[in-house]
């Protein structure tokens, strides 16, 4: 979603400034154009040449420099940008921004900024806990265009351990996406299942499928970006999910990791009552072992065949379809190999879904393990919407926009 965006990165004089070149690189890889403004102290931690090389633009750090493109650079930069990131934001800069003090390149630029701003604080834990800093953070977080990130806990540059670390680069980038997204799901609670399940055969083997969880995780991110509270029930996947912690907010993203279909069923049913929207994207095993061996099953010379006795797993979609309230919206997924639309409509009706998202393994670039997808949305009212092949992030955006 950052393709073509103009992002202004503001850096103040904290040790965490050394991480910002990586943030700039990530933003440009995502297709954004980046310009940088700094305090003079920031250049004690990261060089102007590094920032200029990575951003591809001159660095604005001196209000009165003769080499500035405009005499009012602090006005032209906010006009150019779609959003601004201030990272790291030191105690000094936070207090200035909160109280309208504009006495350097960074703070004068911030004072003129009316578009989305993400602030990532970083400082010693005692400074972060101080009354002045907390008051400044509270004041800034109340402004409609500002997203304030909380500090993370961990080892600090001063040698102590506590709350004051700047959140990771991936989290700052995700907070930027949140700030740039229309929050049309505020006050909504989304329950979402994703990934595969594993059904144990013995202590070392299991039955599973090819699901990577990428589509479900893209949907979870999209709902969070739109302001929803998200409960993600995830099967075993290896997908990083850098959801930032925002200042002054209760946790709006909960990830519950499960293994088996039975565990996923229990977790989903437990979270069902609070949900306004339920999205069942997980590839759940239909069967499990009738009895799991307590020891590793050995090959025998008696027969080359091994017989496994299986029993049905609980049907999560059918159970939620029966239990859901009239105002709850239920969206399921179907992956078909033949008679795709016919089978999807049958599932839509049988499970009492409001929508079903149809995938087909016959379409190149869609299905398991890839970063793109092509789907067809079908509703119980007869609506049909084809979503062409695109990134799973963009498919998630299209799906959520369609069902709202």
TITORSE-713483 format. One record per residue (C-alpha): x, y, z; residue number from 1; residue in three letters. Coordinates in steps of 0.02 Angstrom, whole numbers, padded with zeros to 5 digits. Example, Ala and Ser with C-alpha at 12.3 -4.5 7.8 and 13.67 -1.06 7.14 Angstrom:
residues 2
00615; -00225; 00390; 1; ALA $
00684; -00053; 00357; 2; SER $
This chain:
residues 404
00000; 00000; 00000; 1; UNK $
00152; 00115; 00005; 2; UNK $
00179; 00109; -00184; 3; UNK $
00193; 00288; -00247; 4; UNK $
00173; 00367; -00074; 5; UNK $
00280; 00515; -00021; 6; UNK $
00348; 00481; 00153; 7; UNK $
00441; 00609; 00257; 8; UNK $
00557; 00533; 00389; 9; UNK $
00606; 00644; 00536; 10; UNK $
00754; 00590; 00643; 11; UNK $
00803; 00662; 00812; 12; UNK $
00963; 00639; 00912; 13; UNK $
00946; 00470; 00997; 14; UNK $
01053; 00314; 00980; 15; UNK $
00909; 00224; 00893; 16; UNK $
00940; 00339; 00744; 17; UNK $
01064; 00210; 00680; 18; UNK $
00916; 00097; 00636; 19; UNK $
00828; 00225; 00525; 20; UNK $
00930; 00193; 00366; 21; UNK $
00854; 00018; 00366; 22; UNK $
00679; 00095; 00382; 23; UNK $
00715; 00209; 00234; 24; UNK $
00775; 00060; 00132; 25; UNK $
00616; -00039; 00175; 26; UNK $
00504; 00107; 00127; 27; UNK $
00589; 00126; -00041; 28; UNK $
00580; -00061; -00073; 29; UNK $
00392; -00048; -00044; 30; UNK $
00383; 00083; -00182; 31; UNK $
00379; 00242; -00078; 32; UNK $
00476; 00400; -00113; 33; UNK $
00568; 00461; 00042; 34; UNK $
00635; 00627; 00101; 35; UNK $
00724; 00655; 00267; 36; UNK $
00729; 00795; 00394; 37; UNK $
00835; 00789; 00552; 38; UNK $
00888; 00885; 00704; 39; UNK $
01072; 00932; 00703; 40; UNK $
01104; 00808; 00846; 41; UNK $
01033; 00665; 00742; 42; UNK $
01182; 00682; 00625; 43; UNK $
01296; 00634; 00770; 44; UNK $
01221; 00457; 00758; 45; UNK $
01194; 00435; 00571; 46; UNK $
01280; 00526; 00430; 47; UNK $
01199; 00645; 00308; 48; UNK $
01282; 00551; 00163; 49; UNK $
01203; 00386; 00218; 50; UNK $
01030; 00463; 00229; 51; UNK $
01049; 00553; 00063; 52; UNK $
01112; 00397; -00026; 53; UNK $
00972; 00285; 00039; 54; UNK $
00831; 00410; 00015; 55; UNK $
00893; 00477; -00152; 56; UNK $
00858; 00654; -00092; 57; UNK $
00948; 00794; 00000; 58; UNK $
00930; 00795; 00189; 59; UNK $
00845; 00945; 00269; 60; UNK $
00934; 00980; 00434; 61; UNK $
00969; 01167; 00436; 62; UNK $
00827; 01292; 00425; 63; UNK $
00942; 01427; 00357; 64; UNK $
01055; 01325; 00241; 65; UNK $
01086; 01405; 00072; 66; UNK $
01073; 01235; -00016; 67; UNK $
00890; 01206; 00030; 68; UNK $
00776; 01189; -00121; 69; UNK $
00653; 01313; -00045; 70; UNK $
00676; 01453; 00080; 71; UNK $
00525; 01380; 00171; 72; UNK $
00576; 01197; 00166; 73; UNK $
00477; 01161; 00324; 74; UNK $
00319; 01208; 00227; 75; UNK $
00360; 01129; 00059; 76; UNK $
00403; 00959; 00137; 77; UNK $
00232; 00937; 00223; 78; UNK $
00149; 00992; 00061; 79; UNK $
00248; 00859; -00035; 80; UNK $
00221; 00716; 00087; 81; UNK $
00076; 00596; 00112; 82; UNK $
00133; 00552; 00289; 83; UNK $
00275; 00582; 00411; 84; UNK $
00371; 00467; 00529; 85; UNK $
00466; 00539; 00677; 86; UNK $
00588; 00405; 00735; 87; UNK $
00671; 00402; 00853; 88; UNK $
00575; 00535; 00947; 89; UNK $
00679; 00588; 01098; 90; UNK $
00608; 00662; 01258; 91; UNK $
00667; 00834; 01202; 92; UNK $
00582; 00824; 01032; 93; UNK $
00422; 00748; 01103; 94; UNK $
00403; 00891; 01226; 95; UNK $
00435; 01019; 01089; 96; UNK $
00309; 00940; 00971; 97; UNK $
00177; 00929; 01107; 98; UNK $
00195; 01112; 01154; 99; UNK $
00216; 01191; 00983; 100; UNK $
00400; 01234; 01000; 101; UNK $
00478; 01244; 00826; 102; UNK $
00662; 01290; 00833; 103; UNK $
00748; 01172; 00710; 104; UNK $
00720; 01086; 00543; 105; UNK $
00625; 00937; 00617; 106; UNK $
00510; 01029; 00737; 107; UNK $
00467; 01170; 00615; 108; UNK $
00422; 01038; 00484; 109; UNK $
00315; 00943; 00610; 110; UNK $
00226; 01104; 00662; 111; UNK $
00167; 01127; 00482; 112; UNK $
00114; 00945; 00459; 113; UNK $
-00074; 00914; 00444; 114; UNK $
-00064; 00742; 00363; 115; UNK $
-00041; 00575; 00455; 116; UNK $
00108; 00569; 00573; 117; UNK $
00182; 00416; 00660; 118; UNK $
00289; 00448; 00814; 119; UNK $
00408; 00313; 00878; 120; UNK $
00483; 00366; 01046; 121; UNK $
00651; 00303; 01109; 122; UNK $
00745; 00351; 01268; 123; UNK $
00803; 00292; 01438; 124; UNK $
00668; 00204; 01540; 125; UNK $
00671; 00336; 01678; 126; UNK $
00651; 00475; 01551; 127; UNK $
00508; 00382; 01467; 128; UNK $
00418; 00359; 01634; 129; UNK $
00437; 00543; 01680; 130; UNK $
00279; 00644; 01705; 131; UNK $
00329; 00772; 01572; 132; UNK $
00358; 00642; 01436; 133; UNK $
00199; 00546; 01477; 134; UNK $
00098; 00708; 01472; 135; UNK $
00174; 00751; 01302; 136; UNK $
00135; 00578; 01233; 137; UNK $
-00044; 00589; 01296; 138; UNK $
-00066; 00761; 01219; 139; UNK $
00005; 00707; 01051; 140; UNK $
-00099; 00547; 01045; 141; UNK $
-00260; 00650; 01057; 142; UNK $
-00226; 00739; 00893; 143; UNK $
-00328; 00666; 00750; 144; UNK $
-00184; 00648; 00627; 145; UNK $
-00055; 00575; 00746; 146; UNK $
-00020; 00392; 00786; 147; UNK $
00093; 00375; 00939; 148; UNK $
00183; 00210; 00964; 149; UNK $
00220; 00147; 01139; 150; UNK $
00400; 00106; 01184; 151; UNK $
00455; -00075; 01191; 152; UNK $
00539; -00156; 01340; 153; UNK $
00715; -00225; 01328; 154; UNK $
00900; -00188; 01342; 155; UNK $
00938; -00002; 01328; 156; UNK $
01094; 00087; 01267; 157; UNK $
01129; 00153; 01442; 158; UNK $
01155; -00026; 01501; 159; UNK $
00992; -00050; 01594; 160; UNK $
00838; -00152; 01548; 161; UNK $
00668; -00069; 01544; 162; UNK $
00535; 00017; 01440; 163; UNK $
00612; 00142; 01322; 164; UNK $
00669; 00048; 01167; 165; UNK $
00605; 00108; 00999; 166; UNK $
00491; -00024; 00923; 167; UNK $
00564; -00126; 00781; 168; UNK $
00574; -00060; 00603; 169; UNK $
00439; -00181; 00541; 170; UNK $
00321; -00116; 00675; 171; UNK $
00354; 00065; 00626; 172; UNK $
00317; 00023; 00444; 173; UNK $
00155; -00063; 00497; 174; UNK $
00106; 00087; 00603; 175; UNK $
00130; 00194; 00448; 176; UNK $
00011; 00082; 00350; 177; UNK $
-00114; 00097; 00494; 178; UNK $
-00100; 00287; 00491; 179; UNK $
-00129; 00293; 00303; 180; UNK $
-00283; 00178; 00308; 181; UNK $
-00463; 00234; 00328; 182; UNK $
-00520; 00169; 00499; 183; UNK $
-00691; 00111; 00441; 184; UNK $
-00691; -00041; 00559; 185; UNK $
-00669; 00055; 00721; 186; UNK $
-00773; -00025; 00861; 187; UNK $
-00782; -00188; 00762; 188; UNK $
-00712; -00351; 00831; 189; UNK $
-00650; -00475; 00701; 190; UNK $
-00622; -00659; 00737; 191; UNK $
-00511; -00738; 00605; 192; UNK $
-00438; -00912; 00580; 193; UNK $
-00284; -00940; 00473; 194; UNK $
-00153; -01068; 00424; 195; UNK $
-00159; -01258; 00425; 196; UNK $
-00196; -01377; 00567; 197; UNK $
-00091; -01528; 00616; 198; UNK $
-00164; -01694; 00670; 199; UNK $
-00041; -01804; 00765; 200; UNK $
-00011; -01983; 00707; 201; UNK $
00123; -02023; 00835; 202; UNK $
00250; -01918; 00933; 203; UNK $
00348; -01874; 00774; 204; UNK $
00223; -01873; 00630; 205; UNK $
00064; -01781; 00586; 206; UNK $
-00065; -01752; 00449; 207; UNK $
-00075; -01576; 00377; 208; UNK $
-00096; -01478; 00214; 209; UNK $
-00002; -01350; 00108; 210; UNK $
-00078; -01192; 00183; 211; UNK $
00052; -01058; 00221; 212; UNK $
-00068; -00942; 00314; 213; UNK $
-00020; -00793; 00203; 214; UNK $
-00197; -00751; 00149; 215; UNK $
-00266; -00759; 00326; 216; UNK $
-00125; -00654; 00396; 217; UNK $
-00151; -00524; 00259; 218; UNK $
-00334; -00514; 00308; 219; UNK $
-00290; -00498; 00493; 220; UNK $
-00170; -00354; 00455; 221; UNK $
-00299; -00268; 00345; 222; UNK $
-00433; -00275; 00480; 223; UNK $
-00311; -00206; 00610; 224; UNK $
-00258; -00066; 00493; 225; UNK $
-00441; -00018; 00473; 226; UNK $
-00459; 00003; 00661; 227; UNK $
-00538; -00163; 00710; 228; UNK $
-00499; -00265; 00864; 229; UNK $
-00433; -00430; 00796; 230; UNK $
-00426; -00603; 00872; 231; UNK $
-00322; -00715; 00759; 232; UNK $
-00330; -00902; 00790; 233; UNK $
-00182; -00969; 00695; 234; UNK $
-00121; -01141; 00651; 235; UNK $
00067; -01172; 00646; 236; UNK $
00146; -01051; 00521; 237; UNK $
00313; -00962; 00503; 238; UNK $
00246; -00789; 00459; 239; UNK $
00308; -00637; 00557; 240; UNK $
00167; -00522; 00609; 241; UNK $
00238; -00356; 00670; 242; UNK $
00085; -00273; 00747; 243; UNK $
00144; -00117; 00841; 244; UNK $
00084; -00071; 01014; 245; UNK $
00004; 00102; 01011; 246; UNK $
00017; 00222; 01156; 247; UNK $
-00129; 00227; 01276; 248; UNK $
-00229; 00089; 01190; 249; UNK $
-00278; -00080; 01254; 250; UNK $
-00213; -00224; 01151; 251; UNK $
-00315; -00228; 00991; 252; UNK $
-00230; -00380; 00917; 253; UNK $
-00228; -00551; 00998; 254; UNK $
-00147; -00702; 00916; 255; UNK $
-00191; -00874; 00983; 256; UNK $
-00080; -01013; 00914; 257; UNK $
-00155; -01187; 00901; 258; UNK $
-00105; -01353; 00822; 259; UNK $
-00255; -01464; 00794; 260; UNK $
-00429; -01437; 00722; 261; UNK $
-00504; -01474; 00893; 262; UNK $
-00397; -01338; 00972; 263; UNK $
-00445; -01215; 00834; 264; UNK $
-00629; -01258; 00858; 265; UNK $
-00619; -01228; 01046; 266; UNK $
-00524; -01063; 01027; 267; UNK $
-00643; -00998; 00893; 268; UNK $
-00799; -01043; 00991; 269; UNK $
-00726; -00961; 01146; 270; UNK $
-00699; -00796; 01053; 271; UNK $
-00862; -00802; 00954; 272; UNK $
-00978; -00702; 01066; 273; UNK $
-00876; -00540; 01055; 274; UNK $
-00852; -00545; 00867; 275; UNK $
-00947; -00437; 00742; 276; UNK $
-00860; -00515; 00591; 277; UNK $
-00798; -00695; 00581; 278; UNK $
-00678; -00741; 00440; 279; UNK $
-00635; -00926; 00426; 280; UNK $
-00481; -00931; 00316; 281; UNK $
-00391; -01078; 00397; 282; UNK $
-00366; -01241; 00302; 283; UNK $
-00435; -01357; 00436; 284; UNK $
-00405; -01544; 00429; 285; UNK $
-00568; -01638; 00402; 286; UNK $
-00504; -01794; 00492; 287; UNK $
-00392; -01842; 00637; 288; UNK $
-00325; -02005; 00705; 289; UNK $
-00452; -02109; 00802; 290; UNK $
-00309; -02148; 00920; 291; UNK $
-00138; -02064; 00923; 292; UNK $
00006; -02185; 00951; 293; UNK $
00107; -02145; 01106; 294; UNK $
00264; -02215; 01026; 295; UNK $
00339; -02195; 00853; 296; UNK $
00258; -02313; 00728; 297; UNK $
00392; -02426; 00656; 298; UNK $
00402; -02504; 00484; 299; UNK $
00376; -02691; 00485; 300; UNK $
00431; -02825; 00365; 301; UNK $
00260; -02908; 00374; 302; UNK $
00174; -02787; 00255; 303; UNK $
00219; -02634; 00149; 304; UNK $
00049; -02559; 00191; 305; UNK $
00004; -02451; 00340; 306; UNK $
-00178; -02425; 00387; 307; UNK $
-00227; -02268; 00482; 308; UNK $
-00400; -02259; 00559; 309; UNK $
-00470; -02083; 00553; 310; UNK $
-00621; -01996; 00627; 311; UNK $
-00705; -01831; 00580; 312; UNK $
-00649; -01668; 00658; 313; UNK $
-00776; -01540; 00717; 314; UNK $
-00841; -01430; 00575; 315; UNK $
-00795; -01254; 00633; 316; UNK $
-00891; -01163; 00495; 317; UNK $
-01050; -01265; 00521; 318; UNK $
-01042; -01244; 00711; 319; UNK $
-01020; -01055; 00699; 320; UNK $
-01155; -01046; 00564; 321; UNK $
-01277; -01126; 00686; 322; UNK $
-01221; -01023; 00836; 323; UNK $
-01199; -00849; 00761; 324; UNK $
-01317; -00708; 00802; 325; UNK $
-01414; -00615; 00664; 326; UNK $
-01299; -00462; 00668; 327; UNK $
-01140; -00564; 00657; 328; UNK $
-01065; -00582; 00484; 329; UNK $
-00986; -00750; 00437; 330; UNK $
-00863; -00767; 00293; 331; UNK $
-00792; -00935; 00240; 332; UNK $
-00663; -00993; 00114; 333; UNK $
-00672; -01134; -00012; 334; UNK $
-00527; -01208; -00110; 335; UNK $
-00592; -01315; -00253; 336; UNK $
-00512; -01417; -00392; 337; UNK $
-00668; -01452; -00497; 338; UNK $
-00844; -01381; -00516; 339; UNK $
-00777; -01241; -00408; 340; UNK $
-00922; -01118; -00406; 341; UNK $
-01053; -01255; -00387; 342; UNK $
-00964; -01330; -00237; 343; UNK $
-00933; -01159; -00159; 344; UNK $
-01118; -01113; -00169; 345; UNK $
-01164; -01279; -00089; 346; UNK $
-01044; -01243; 00054; 347; UNK $
-01110; -01065; 00070; 348; UNK $
-01287; -01130; 00098; 349; UNK $
-01245; -01283; 00202; 350; UNK $
-01135; -01187; 00326; 351; UNK $
-01253; -01036; 00334; 352; UNK $
-01117; -00916; 00277; 353; UNK $
-01149; -00736; 00227; 354; UNK $
-01003; -00738; 00103; 355; UNK $
-00886; -00868; 00034; 356; UNK $
-00716; -00832; -00044; 357; UNK $
-00680; -00957; -00183; 358; UNK $
-00500; -01005; -00225; 359; UNK $
-00455; -01122; -00366; 360; UNK $
-00295; -01222; -00381; 361; UNK $
-00321; -01214; -00570; 362; UNK $
-00269; -01030; -00577; 363; UNK $
-00080; -00998; -00593; 364; UNK $
-00016; -00884; -00454; 365; UNK $
-00162; -00924; -00337; 366; UNK $
-00183; -01045; -00194; 367; UNK $
-00053; -01113; -00073; 368; UNK $
00118; -01042; -00033; 369; UNK $
00124; -00895; -00155; 370; UNK $
00115; -00708; -00121; 371; UNK $
-00025; -00678; -00247; 372; UNK $
-00204; -00736; -00259; 373; UNK $
-00357; -00732; -00371; 374; UNK $
-00527; -00760; -00291; 375; UNK $
-00713; -00749; -00322; 376; UNK $
-00828; -00679; -00187; 377; UNK $
-01003; -00755; -00177; 378; UNK $
-01139; -00696; -00057; 379; UNK $
-01297; -00782; 00005; 380; UNK $
-01394; -00640; -00078; 381; UNK $
-01327; -00693; -00248; 382; UNK $
-01191; -00561; -00265; 383; UNK $
-01037; -00613; -00361; 384; UNK $
-00873; -00517; -00369; 385; UNK $
-00716; -00575; -00458; 386; UNK $
-00551; -00512; -00386; 387; UNK $
-00411; -00527; -00514; 388; UNK $
-00236; -00592; -00481; 389; UNK $
-00142; -00473; -00366; 390; UNK $
-00042; -00475; -00205; 391; UNK $
-00127; -00557; -00057; 392; UNK $
-00117; -00390; 00033; 393; UNK $
-00219; -00309; -00105; 394; UNK $
-00339; -00458; -00113; 395; UNK $
-00368; -00437; 00075; 396; UNK $
-00409; -00253; 00047; 397; UNK $
-00533; -00298; -00089; 398; UNK $
-00617; -00434; 00015; 399; UNK $
-00640; -00323; 00168; 400; UNK $
-00704; -00178; 00063; 401; UNK $
-00831; -00293; -00020; 402; UNK $
-00902; -00368; 00139; 403; UNK $
-00918; -00206; 00239; 404; UNK $
